[in-house]
Amino acid sequence: MGTLAAVLAGKKIRTFRDLFEAIVTGDIEDVDGVLKITRINVSYRLKLPKEKRIEAKDALEAYLKLCPGAQSVIGCIDINHELTMEDLIE
């Protein structure tokens, strides 16, 4: 969440606590007799000005390459992410 917030901040999109949240779930499966985390699902919710939606989508597509946690497990654990955007009424 921190890496995506940093990328969003670089695009002048605010990520205060009331504007940005993540729900994270995962799957644990038996792989050859060993319980293993096989999938992490991250659902982000972001309130932002309507004109910043394209920049937010670009940030979502870019941040995994910069995220130390994701880069540590990519190839071992599938990471799925999505971004739900809501218009910020100021």
Secondary structure, 3 states (H helix, E strand, C coil): CHHHHHHHHHCCCCCCCCCEEEEEEEEEEEECCEEEEEEEEEEEEEEECHHHHHHHHHHHHHHHHHCHHHHHHCCCCEEEEEEEEEECCC
